[in-house]
Amino acid sequence: MSNFNDSKSNITQTISFMADRDLKTVLSVSSCVIFLYVNGVMIFTLRKKTVFQEASRYILFGHMLWVDTLNLLMSVVLFVCAVCRLFVMKIACLILLVAATALYQVSTLNLALMSLERYVAICIPLRHAEITTCGRTNMAIGVVWMLSWIQSLSEIMIYFSVDTNIAMHLFCSRTTLFRLQVYKQLDIAFTCVFFISVCFIITFTYASIAAVAKTASGDKMSAKKANKTVLLHLIQLGLCAASILVGVIQEAVYVYADYMTSMNVMYFCFVIFMIFPRCLSPLIYGMRDQAFSSLFKYYFTFGLKRKNSCNTEIHLAGGG
């Protein structure tokens, strides 16, 4: 009788665990779908006006939306694999992880580009149009992508050259796939270089724009809005830095914690460090721009909200 009760209790507990896991997975994926729709409408909006495709600030904003959208999709895939404890083919896991690393670094370096664009707009307004041309902006984005793929390509070469991981299917995380010490050293080196560089650039641009905002000359309102934008980029950088811990926490709870605890921790980390930074920042950044926000609201509501023609004027050298 005792064995029967124990068996019944175990079955009930298992069903409860599975229901809780499925609920968290559905909530996470559903919220991601909502934010993907928002990002998709923003990208569509940027394609509807020629000035959005030619002005450097909107080109960089659109680039940020694309990268964050891809980052979000990649995060959802890795999160579902982690929560469901799925074992993934080694080569598929390698592709997912190196792509996620490259996208993460592109997202970080793009913050530096956006801050520099605001610095030129406020501190060197007379040369803004000359410096931030469409061609130069796209060239800068290309350089960012090349820099971001250096670590991923290095890891791929090391993996196929000296790595002896023979498992065909594994739990997909950097810790399980990249077991050699050289991977950790490479990751630490690139992370430190990129974050120190981007942090320096954002801090420099913030201080420079703040100095302009205090002077009697120039457009103080535009300078203050630009300063708030750069401060937002600094907050984004902090959230990106915090998201580095997700992989470490995920692996630790997978090894040391029970299933229910590990699932709760992974869900919390995914929402706070992965969904929140990728979705909230683009939304705030887009809504602070009057020219963009009026058009975005029109398309977001399927044309139910009328376009406000008086808010469509765009000041390329100023604004937020």
PAMAR-965427 format. One record per residue (C-alpha): z, y, x. Coordinates in pm, 1 decimal. Last residue first. Layout:
<atoms>
atom c3:Z | c2:Y | c1:X
...
</atoms>
This chain:
<atoms>
atom c3:-2974.0 | c2:6193.6 | c1:1689.7
atom c3:-3217.3 | c2:6479.3 | c1:1659.8
atom c3:-3398.1 | c2:6674.4 | c1:1924.4
atom c3:-3711.6 | c2:6646.4 | c1:2130.6
atom c3:-3911.6 | c2:6456.8 | c1:1872.0
atom c3:-3820.7 | c2:6666.8 | c1:1571.4
atom c3:-3950.4 | c2:6472.2 | c1:1272.9
atom c3:-4016.9 | c2:6620.6 | c1:931.7
atom c3:-3987.0 | c2:6349.8 | c1:662.9
atom c3:-3682.7 | c2:6491.8 | c1:489.0
atom c3:-3862.5 | c2:6729.2 | c1:254.2
atom c3:-4083.7 | c2:6449.9 | c1:124.1
atom c3:-3793.2 | c2:6258.9 | c1:-23.7
atom c3:-3944.3 | c2:5922.1 | c1:-108.2
atom c3:-3847.8 | c2:5797.9 | c1:-451.5
atom c3:-3601.0 | c2:5512.0 | c1:-484.5
atom c3:-3750.0 | c2:5226.5 | c1:-686.2
atom c3:-4018.9 | c2:5172.8 | c1:-419.4
atom c3:-3915.2 | c2:4816.1 | c1:-335.3
atom c3:-3551.7 | c2:4925.5 | c1:-281.8
atom c3:-3572.6 | c2:4868.0 | c1:94.9
atom c3:-3914.0 | c2:5036.5 | c1:104.0
atom c3:-3784.4 | c2:5368.4 | c1:-34.8
atom c3:-3454.9 | c2:5344.9 | c1:152.6
atom c3:-3647.6 | c2:5305.0 | c1:479.3
atom c3:-3861.2 | c2:5612.5 | c1:408.8
atom c3:-3555.8 | c2:5832.5 | c1:353.8
atom c3:-3378.0 | c2:5674.2 | c1:652.8
atom c3:-3657.7 | c2:5736.1 | c1:904.0
atom c3:-3693.6 | c2:6112.0 | c1:868.6
atom c3:-3318.9 | c2:6157.4 | c1:820.0
atom c3:-3217.2 | c2:5961.9 | c1:1131.5
atom c3:-2851.0 | c2:5862.8 | c1:1103.6
atom c3:-2947.2 | c2:5565.8 | c1:883.5
atom c3:-3152.2 | c2:5408.9 | c1:1161.7
atom c3:-2876.5 | c2:5414.7 | c1:1423.2
atom c3:-2616.2 | c2:5292.1 | c1:1175.8
atom c3:-2836.2 | c2:5000.0 | c1:1066.3
atom c3:-2939.3 | c2:4917.9 | c1:1423.5
atom c3:-2569.9 | c2:4910.8 | c1:1526.6
atom c3:-2442.7 | c2:4701.1 | c1:1236.4
atom c3:-2677.9 | c2:4407.2 | c1:1267.8
atom c3:-2681.6 | c2:4274.2 | c1:1623.6
atom c3:-2327.6 | c2:4387.7 | c1:1709.6
atom c3:-2170.9 | c2:4232.6 | c1:1393.5
atom c3:-2364.1 | c2:3903.2 | c1:1387.2
atom c3:-2284.5 | c2:3787.2 | c1:1743.0
atom c3:-1938.6 | c2:3905.1 | c1:1851.8
atom c3:-1743.3 | c2:3935.3 | c1:1528.1
atom c3:-1923.6 | c2:3684.2 | c1:1303.0
atom c3:-1995.4 | c2:3421.7 | c1:1569.3
atom c3:-1654.1 | c2:3453.8 | c1:1730.3
atom c3:-1475.1 | c2:3402.5 | c1:1396.1
atom c3:-1693.9 | c2:3102.7 | c1:1304.9
atom c3:-1643.1 | c2:2948.1 | c1:1649.7
atom c3:-1266.0 | c2:2986.6 | c1:1618.9
atom c3:-1259.4 | c2:2833.7 | c1:1270.0
atom c3:-1477.2 | c2:2539.8 | c1:1377.5
atom c3:-1266.7 | c2:2474.0 | c1:1687.6
atom c3:-947.7 | c2:2473.7 | c1:1480.7
atom c3:-1087.7 | c2:2228.1 | c1:1223.8
atom c3:-1229.0 | c2:1992.3 | c1:1487.7
atom c3:-920.6 | c2:1972.1 | c1:1704.5
atom c3:-894.0 | c2:2186.0 | c1:2015.5
atom c3:-931.5 | c2:2099.9 | c1:2385.5
atom c3:-1296.6 | c2:2018.8 | c1:2455.2
atom c3:-1483.8 | c2:2200.6 | c1:2178.1
atom c3:-1225.5 | c2:2479.5 | c1:2183.5
atom c3:-1296.7 | c2:2545.3 | c1:2550.5
atom c3:-1676.7 | c2:2521.3 | c1:2516.8
atom c3:-1689.2 | c2:2772.1 | c1:2232.2
atom c3:-1446.7 | c2:3008.6 | c1:2404.3
atom c3:-1660.7 | c2:3017.8 | c1:2719.4
atom c3:-1983.8 | c2:3062.2 | c1:2522.7
atom c3:-1835.9 | c2:3338.7 | c1:2308.3
atom c3:-1686.0 | c2:3527.5 | c1:2603.1
atom c3:-2016.7 | c2:3693.1 | c1:2688.2
atom c3:-2009.1 | c2:3844.5 | c1:2337.7
atom c3:-1741.2 | c2:4088.2 | c1:2456.1
atom c3:-1985.1 | c2:4248.2 | c1:2700.6
atom c3:-2240.8 | c2:4292.4 | c1:2422.4
atom c3:-1972.2 | c2:4453.3 | c1:2207.2
atom c3:-1889.5 | c2:4693.8 | c1:2490.2
atom c3:-2258.2 | c2:4774.7 | c1:2537.4
atom c3:-2288.9 | c2:4850.2 | c1:2166.3
atom c3:-1991.8 | c2:5086.8 | c1:2195.9
atom c3:-2168.0 | c2:5264.6 | c1:2483.6
atom c3:-2486.8 | c2:5280.9 | c1:2275.4
atom c3:-2287.7 | c2:5443.2 | c1:1994.6
atom c3:-2161.9 | c2:5699.7 | c1:2246.8
atom c3:-2525.6 | c2:5769.5 | c1:2334.2
atom c3:-2597.7 | c2:5835.8 | c1:1965.9
atom c3:-2290.6 | c2:6058.5 | c1:1932.8
atom c3:-2413.9 | c2:6260.7 | c1:2229.8
atom c3:-2757.1 | c2:6291.8 | c1:2070.0
atom c3:-2597.4 | c2:6432.1 | c1:1755.5
atom c3:-2396.2 | c2:6681.1 | c1:1963.3
atom c3:-2703.6 | c2:6787.2 | c1:2159.2
atom c3:-2908.7 | c2:6830.7 | c1:1841.6
atom c3:-2638.4 | c2:7054.7 | c1:1692.2
atom c3:-2601.6 | c2:7254.2 | c1:2013.9
atom c3:-2970.5 | c2:7340.5 | c1:2032.4
atom c3:-3001.6 | c2:7512.1 | c1:2365.7
atom c3:-2807.8 | c2:7788.3 | c1:2537.5
atom c3:-2436.6 | c2:7864.5 | c1:2498.9
atom c3:-2327.5 | c2:7561.4 | c1:2695.7
atom c3:-2087.5 | c2:7302.7 | c1:2556.7
atom c3:-2358.5 | c2:7073.8 | c1:2413.7
atom c3:-2538.4 | c2:7075.1 | c1:2749.2
atom c3:-2227.3 | c2:6940.2 | c1:2922.6
atom c3:-2189.9 | c2:6670.9 | c1:2657.1
atom c3:-2555.1 | c2:6571.5 | c1:2715.1
atom c3:-2487.6 | c2:6527.5 | c1:3087.4
atom c3:-2161.3 | c2:6335.3 | c1:3034.0
atom c3:-2322.9 | c2:6095.8 | c1:2784.4
atom c3:-2630.9 | c2:6050.8 | c1:3006.5
atom c3:-2413.7 | c2:5962.3 | c1:3306.6
atom c3:-2193.1 | c2:5725.2 | c1:3106.0
atom c3:-2500.1 | c2:5550.3 | c1:2962.8
atom c3:-2662.5 | c2:5516.3 | c1:3305.9
atom c3:-2342.2 | c2:5395.0 | c1:3476.0
atom c3:-2274.0 | c2:5139.6 | c1:3200.8
atom c3:-2632.9 | c2:5014.4 | c1:3225.6
atom c3:-2607.6 | c2:4965.5 | c1:3602.0
atom c3:-2259.3 | c2:4806.5 | c1:3590.7
atom c3:-2370.2 | c2:4579.7 | c1:3308.6
atom c3:-2692.6 | c2:4468.9 | c1:3473.1
atom c3:-2546.0 | c2:4405.1 | c1:3819.9
atom c3:-2233.3 | c2:4231.7 | c1:3688.5
atom c3:-2424.9 | c2:4006.1 | c1:3450.1
atom c3:-2683.4 | c2:3917.9 | c1:3715.7
atom c3:-2419.4 | c2:3816.9 | c1:3972.3
atom c3:-2195.0 | c2:3633.4 | c1:3725.2
atom c3:-2486.2 | c2:3428.9 | c1:3589.3
atom c3:-2614.1 | c2:3337.8 | c1:3935.4
atom c3:-2267.3 | c2:3232.5 | c1:4050.6
atom c3:-2220.2 | c2:3025.2 | c1:3735.2
atom c3:-2558.9 | c2:2858.2 | c1:3778.8
atom c3:-2489.9 | c2:2785.2 | c1:4146.9
atom c3:-2173.0 | c2:2596.0 | c1:4051.4
atom c3:-2377.9 | c2:2316.2 | c1:3894.4
atom c3:-2310.2 | c2:2218.4 | c1:3531.4
atom c3:-2588.2 | c2:2411.3 | c1:3358.4
atom c3:-2642.1 | c2:2191.9 | c1:3051.7
atom c3:-2283.7 | c2:2134.5 | c1:2936.6
atom c3:-2146.7 | c2:2477.2 | c1:3026.8
atom c3:-2453.4 | c2:2667.3 | c1:2907.0
atom c3:-2426.2 | c2:2511.5 | c1:2563.4
atom c3:-2623.6 | c2:2253.8 | c1:2367.1
atom c3:-2420.5 | c2:1936.5 | c1:2310.0
atom c3:-2642.6 | c2:1677.0 | c1:2475.1
atom c3:-2948.6 | c2:1455.0 | c1:2441.0
atom c3:-3155.2 | c2:1317.1 | c1:2732.4
atom c3:-2863.5 | c2:1305.1 | c1:2976.3
atom c3:-2986.1 | c2:1284.7 | c1:3337.1
atom c3:-2830.1 | c2:1605.6 | c1:3473.3
atom c3:-2924.1 | c2:1586.2 | c1:3842.1
atom c3:-3017.7 | c2:1952.3 | c1:3896.8
atom c3:-3193.8 | c2:2022.4 | c1:4227.3
atom c3:-3552.4 | c2:2129.0 | c1:4159.4
atom c3:-3608.0 | c2:2118.4 | c1:3781.6
atom c3:-3283.6 | c2:2299.0 | c1:3703.5
atom c3:-3306.4 | c2:2536.1 | c1:3997.2
atom c3:-3652.4 | c2:2651.3 | c1:3890.0
atom c3:-3542.7 | c2:2694.3 | c1:3527.1
atom c3:-3230.9 | c2:2884.6 | c1:3633.4
atom c3:-3436.1 | c2:3122.4 | c1:3846.7
atom c3:-3678.2 | c2:3177.5 | c1:3557.7
atom c3:-3386.2 | c2:3266.7 | c1:3329.5
atom c3:-3228.8 | c2:3500.7 | c1:3586.5
atom c3:-3553.8 | c2:3688.2 | c1:3654.8
atom c3:-3652.7 | c2:3704.1 | c1:3285.7
atom c3:-3454.0 | c2:4020.2 | c1:3212.0
atom c3:-3612.3 | c2:4215.2 | c1:3496.5
atom c3:-3961.6 | c2:4139.7 | c1:3367.3
atom c3:-3863.6 | c2:4230.0 | c1:3011.6
atom c3:-3713.1 | c2:4562.6 | c1:3121.2
atom c3:-4024.4 | c2:4642.2 | c1:3326.7
atom c3:-4239.8 | c2:4584.5 | c1:3017.5
atom c3:-4017.4 | c2:4815.5 | c1:2812.7
atom c3:-4061.0 | c2:5084.3 | c1:3078.9
atom c3:-4438.7 | c2:5039.6 | c1:3062.0
atom c3:-4427.0 | c2:5071.3 | c1:2682.9
atom c3:-4237.9 | c2:5399.0 | c1:2719.4
atom c3:-4476.4 | c2:5522.0 | c1:2987.0
atom c3:-4776.7 | c2:5455.9 | c1:2764.9
atom c3:-4623.1 | c2:5619.1 | c1:2456.8
atom c3:-4532.0 | c2:5930.0 | c1:2655.1
atom c3:-4171.7 | c2:6004.4 | c1:2742.6
atom c3:-4218.4 | c2:6220.9 | c1:3051.5
atom c3:-4476.6 | c2:6474.4 | c1:2927.4
atom c3:-4336.3 | c2:6507.9 | c1:2574.9
atom c3:-3983.5 | c2:6553.6 | c1:2711.8
atom c3:-4083.5 | c2:6802.7 | c1:2981.8
atom c3:-3968.3 | c2:7118.0 | c1:2799.0
atom c3:-3665.8 | c2:6935.1 | c1:2655.2
atom c3:-3512.3 | c2:6840.7 | c1:2993.2
atom c3:-3141.0 | c2:6803.7 | c1:2906.7
atom c3:-3170.8 | c2:6722.6 | c1:2537.2
atom c3:-3486.8 | c2:6511.3 | c1:2507.2
atom c3:-3459.2 | c2:6375.1 | c1:2863.9
atom c3:-3102.1 | c2:6255.5 | c1:2803.3
atom c3:-3199.5 | c2:6109.4 | c1:2465.0
atom c3:-3472.3 | c2:5904.3 | c1:2632.9
atom c3:-3227.2 | c2:5798.3 | c1:2904.2
atom c3:-2986.0 | c2:5667.8 | c1:2638.2
atom c3:-3261.7 | c2:5465.2 | c1:2469.8
atom c3:-3369.1 | c2:5317.2 | c1:2803.7
atom c3:-3010.6 | c2:5223.4 | c1:2894.8
atom c3:-2960.4 | c2:5054.0 | c1:2557.4
atom c3:-3281.5 | c2:4860.1 | c1:2619.4
atom c3:-3118.6 | c2:4710.2 | c1:2929.5
atom c3:-2854.8 | c2:4534.1 | c1:2718.1
atom c3:-3096.4 | c2:4401.8 | c1:2454.7
atom c3:-3332.1 | c2:4277.4 | c1:2726.9
atom c3:-3034.7 | c2:4102.6 | c1:2889.2
atom c3:-2945.6 | c2:3918.7 | c1:2568.3
atom c3:-3309.4 | c2:3831.3 | c1:2506.3
atom c3:-3338.2 | c2:3674.5 | c1:2854.1
atom c3:-3016.7 | c2:3472.5 | c1:2811.7
atom c3:-3116.9 | c2:3350.6 | c1:2464.8
atom c3:-3459.2 | c2:3244.3 | c1:2595.9
atom c3:-3294.7 | c2:3056.3 | c1:2884.5
atom c3:-3055.1 | c2:2884.6 | c1:2642.6
atom c3:-3305.1 | c2:2786.6 | c1:2374.1
atom c3:-3564.0 | c2:2655.4 | c1:2620.9
atom c3:-3304.9 | c2:2447.4 | c1:2806.7
atom c3:-3167.8 | c2:2307.1 | c1:2479.3
atom c3:-3517.1 | c2:2198.6 | c1:2376.5
atom c3:-3565.9 | c2:2030.6 | c1:2716.5
atom c3:-3236.1 | c2:1844.9 | c1:2689.2
atom c3:-3287.4 | c2:1723.0 | c1:2333.9
atom c3:-3005.6 | c2:1844.0 | c1:2110.6
atom c3:-2680.2 | c2:1674.6 | c1:2012.2
atom c3:-2547.6 | c2:1828.3 | c1:1693.5
atom c3:-2184.3 | c2:1919.1 | c1:1671.6
atom c3:-2232.0 | c2:2057.8 | c1:1319.0
atom c3:-2053.9 | c2:2378.4 | c1:1418.1
atom c3:-2221.5 | c2:2394.9 | c1:1759.8
atom c3:-2574.7 | c2:2318.3 | c1:1640.0
atom c3:-2533.2 | c2:2567.3 | c1:1354.1
atom c3:-2412.9 | c2:2830.5 | c1:1600.7
atom c3:-2698.9 | c2:2768.1 | c1:1845.0
atom c3:-2959.6 | c2:2810.1 | c1:1568.9
atom c3:-2786.2 | c2:3116.3 | c1:1422.4
atom c3:-2757.9 | c2:3278.8 | c1:1766.6
atom c3:-3128.8 | c2:3232.5 | c1:1833.1
atom c3:-3219.2 | c2:3393.3 | c1:1499.6
atom c3:-2981.4 | c2:3682.6 | c1:1570.5
atom c3:-3122.1 | c2:3736.8 | c1:1917.0
atom c3:-3475.0 | c2:3737.3 | c1:1776.0
atom c3:-3372.4 | c2:4003.9 | c1:1524.4
atom c3:-3184.7 | c2:4198.8 | c1:1791.5
atom c3:-3493.9 | c2:4198.9 | c1:2013.5
atom c3:-3725.9 | c2:4310.5 | c1:1733.7
atom c3:-3485.8 | c2:4583.8 | c1:1616.0
atom c3:-3429.3 | c2:4713.6 | c1:1970.0
atom c3:-3805.1 | c2:4733.2 | c1:2024.6
atom c3:-3837.4 | c2:4931.3 | c1:1702.9
atom c3:-3571.9 | c2:5173.9 | c1:1825.8
atom c3:-3747.4 | c2:5202.0 | c1:2162.6
atom c3:-4077.6 | c2:5284.7 | c1:1990.6
atom c3:-3892.0 | c2:5521.3 | c1:1758.5
atom c3:-3741.7 | c2:5719.5 | c1:2047.8
atom c3:-4071.6 | c2:5715.0 | c1:2236.3
atom c3:-4275.3 | c2:5877.1 | c1:1958.1
atom c3:-4614.7 | c2:5710.9 | c1:1905.2
atom c3:-4550.6 | c2:5427.4 | c1:1658.9
atom c3:-4304.4 | c2:5625.5 | c1:1445.4
atom c3:-4550.0 | c2:5917.5 | c1:1451.3
atom c3:-4819.8 | c2:5696.4 | c1:1299.6
atom c3:-4610.5 | c2:5620.0 | c1:993.4
atom c3:-4596.7 | c2:5287.4 | c1:809.1
atom c3:-4522.7 | c2:5057.7 | c1:1105.3
atom c3:-4169.0 | c2:5189.9 | c1:1153.3
atom c3:-4096.9 | c2:5109.6 | c1:789.9
atom c3:-4201.3 | c2:4745.9 | c1:838.4
atom c3:-3959.5 | c2:4717.5 | c1:1133.9
atom c3:-3681.9 | c2:4864.0 | c1:919.6
atom c3:-3768.9 | c2:4629.3 | c1:631.4
atom c3:-3747.8 | c2:4332.4 | c1:869.7
atom c3:-3415.7 | c2:4450.9 | c1:1010.2
atom c3:-3271.8 | c2:4467.9 | c1:658.5
atom c3:-3416.9 | c2:4124.8 | c1:572.5
atom c3:-3272.7 | c2:3980.8 | c1:892.3
atom c3:-2939.0 | c2:4132.8 | c1:792.2
atom c3:-2945.7 | c2:3948.2 | c1:461.0
atom c3:-3059.7 | c2:3622.3 | c1:625.3
atom c3:-2778.4 | c2:3652.6 | c1:879.4
atom c3:-2522.9 | c2:3694.5 | c1:600.7
atom c3:-2659.3 | c2:3380.9 | c1:433.9
atom c3:-2650.1 | c2:3181.7 | c1:760.6
atom c3:-2287.6 | c2:3269.9 | c1:821.7
atom c3:-2176.5 | c2:3212.2 | c1:462.8
atom c3:-2363.8 | c2:2879.3 | c1:442.9
atom c3:-2216.0 | c2:2759.9 | c1:773.0
atom c3:-1865.9 | c2:2864.7 | c1:674.0
atom c3:-1896.0 | c2:2681.3 | c1:340.7
atom c3:-2043.0 | c2:2370.2 | c1:503.9
atom c3:-1758.0 | c2:2351.9 | c1:753.1
atom c3:-1494.5 | c2:2400.5 | c1:482.8
atom c3:-1655.1 | c2:2130.5 | c1:266.9
atom c3:-1675.3 | c2:1893.9 | c1:563.7
atom c3:-1312.2 | c2:1950.3 | c1:656.2
atom c3:-1196.2 | c2:1898.4 | c1:297.4
atom c3:-1402.1 | c2:1579.2 | c1:268.1
atom c3:-1246.4 | c2:1452.7 | c1:591.6
atom c3:-895.7 | c2:1535.6 | c1:471.1
atom c3:-951.1 | c2:1351.7 | c1:142.6
atom c3:-1087.1 | c2:1048.0 | c1:328.5
atom c3:-790.5 | c2:1052.3 | c1:565.8
atom c3:-542.9 | c2:1076.5 | c1:278.5
atom c3:-708.3 | c2:783.8 | c1:97.9
atom c3:-688.9 | c2:574.1 | c1:414.8
atom c3:-323.6 | c2:662.3 | c1:461.7
atom c3:-249.1 | c2:575.3 | c1:99.6
atom c3:-427.4 | c2:239.0 | c1:133.2
atom c3:-246.4 | c2:163.4 | c1:458.5
atom c3:88.8 | c2:232.7 | c1:287.6
atom c3:0.0 | c2:0.0 | c1:0.0
</atoms>
